Amino acid sequence: MKAIVIEQPGDESVMQLGEAPEPTLGAGDLRIQVAAAAVNRADLLQRQGLYPPPPGASPILGLECAGEVVEVGADVSGWAVGDRAMALLAGGGYAEQVVVDAGSALQVPDALAIEDAAALPEVFLTVFLNVFQLGAFPEGGAALVHGGGSGIGTAAIQLVRAAGGRIVVTAGSDEKCQRCLDLGADVAVNYREGDFVAASAGASC
């Protein structure tokens, strides 16, 4: 299959379109024909040789993707060939195909473009796990998020707002702060210039 391959770490020029073996499908897996893959900071670090993939993971970049299911493992239920899927990966997203445990994949709603779906699993699932499942975000609660303009930050703004909560964010420029406010943040503080503690207290958070 075609994939983005890297012979040695470096800047973006080291990424080349090449050939890679197709991943092997297990009984609990889905094979997805990749339509789009997202770019995460970990991809940038891995490309530079600063973030090695975990043991057993694909050396190909790409921690999330979206596309069409083309093969379903023998033990998998609830999925069929032709379904649209988005998936959280240990690696391998920058390729024509990925194989992923069915538990790490989600159906793509009809209203969501496949390109947008490719950028959802990593940040939205991370926020949902940490804020709502582990953090037990309370009804009517408030959250403080540093780096509100990041992928995690923008996902947190949207999920906290959808849950009826208030959210205070910090960001490194007035432009980023404005984007956070436009997205739904209650308060956005430029941490290079302002005091987020005072702003949080003033917002009754």
N, C-alpha and C positions, 0 to 999 in steps of 0.2 A: 504494500500500500504506500501511497505518498505520505510523507510526514516532514515536518521541520526538524532537521537534524543539526547537531552541533558537534564538530570534531574537537574543538578546544574552546574553553571559556573566553569571553571577551565582550565587546560591545555588540550592538544589534547586527553588525555586518557578519558575525559568525553564524547566524542562522541561515541555513540553506535548505531549499526544497530537495528532498532526496527520497530514498526508499527505506522502508523499515518493515520487519516481519509483522504480519497481522497477529493481534493478541489472541490467545486461546480462550475459548468460551468454557466456563465452568457450569455446573448444574444449577447454581443459584444466580447466574449472571444474565445480563442483557448485552447484546452487541448493538451499538448505535452507530449509524452512518452520520458522521459529524457534519452539521451545516454551519455551525458557528462555535467559536471558543472565545473565552474572555481572557483578559490580561490582568494578572494579579502581581503584587509586589514580589511575591515569592518567585514568580517566573523570571522577573528581572534579576533577582539575586542568584537564582540557579544558573541563568545564562552566564553570569559573571564568575561562576564557580564558588559562590559563597553560601549556597543553600542546597546541599546534596539531597537527592530524593531518598526517601526511607528505604530500607532493605526490601527488595522484592518489587518495588514500584517501577513503573516505566521511566526510563531516562529521558523520554520526550517531555517537553514542557507542556503545561496546560492542566490546571486544577479544576476546571469546570467547562462544560460544553452543553450543547443542545443539538438535537437532530432527530432522525427517524430510527425506530427500532427495526433492525433487519434480521435478528435472530434472538430467540428466547430459550434460556436454559431449561433443562428437563424438570427442575424442581420449582420453577417460577410460576406463580399464578397472578392474575390481574393485569397481565401485559400481553400484547399481541403484536405480531409483525405489522408495521405501518403506523403504530402509535407514535405520537410526538413525545419526546422525553428530554428532560434536562437533568444533568447529573453532576454530582460532586465526585471528583477524581483524586486519586493519589498521584496522578501524572498521566500524560499521554494525550491530552486534549488537542494538541497541535498536529493532528493526524486525520486521515480520512475515516478511520474507525477507532472506536474505543470499546473495551469490554469493562463493565462495571457491575458490582454486586447490585442486584435489583433493589436492595434496601437503601441504596444511595442515589436512586433515581426518582424523579417526580414526573407526573404527567404535565404536559404543557397545556394550559387552558387555551381554548379556541381564540379568545380575545387577545392573547399575548403573541407578539411576533417572535419567531424563533431566534432572531438575533438578540432580542431583549432577554429572552429566557436563558440564554447562555451566560448572562452576567448576573443571574439571581442566586444560584445555590450557595456559593462561597460566602457572600456577605450576609444574605438574609437568614440563612440557616445558622450562621455564627451568632448573629444578634438574637435570633429566637431562642437558641440554646442558652446563651449566657444571661440575657435579660429576663426572659420569661420562664424558662424551665429551671435553670440553676438559681437565678436571682429572684424568682417568684415575684415579678413586678406586680405591685398591688393595683387594684382598681382605683383610678383617680390619682395614681402616684406620679412621681417626677423622676427624671433621670438627668444626669450630667454626663455629657459625652465630649471627650477631648478629641480633636481632629474631626470636627463635624463635617468638613468638606471631603473626607475620605470615603471610600466605598462602604466601610463599616459605619461611618458616621451618617451618611445619607440614608442607609438602610435603617439605622436606629431611629432617625427622625421620623421616617414614614411609619414604622411599626409602632413606635410609642404613641404617635398621634392617632393611628388607627385603633389603638387600645384605649383611647380617651385620656391619655396621660399628658403631662407637660414635659417639655424637654429644653434644657439649656445646653448650648454647645460652645466650644472654643474653636477658633480657626486662626490661621496665620496671616490673614489679610482682610481688609474691609470687603473686597470683592467676594471672597469665599464666605464671609459672614452673611452678606446679602443673599447669596445663593441658598444658604441654609435657612434663612428667614423665608425666602420664597418657597422653599420646600415644605415649610411648616414648623420650623423651630420657633419656640416662644421667645427665646433670648439667644443672641449670638454675640460672643465677645472675642474681639481681636486680642489674643493672648500676648501679642507684642506691645500692646498699648493699654489694655484694660485689666481690671481685677474681676475674674470670674466668680470669686467668692462673694464679693459685694453684689455683683449682678444677680447671682443665684438667690441671695437673701432678699434682694429687692423684688424678685419675681415670685416670692413666697414659695420657693421650691425647697 
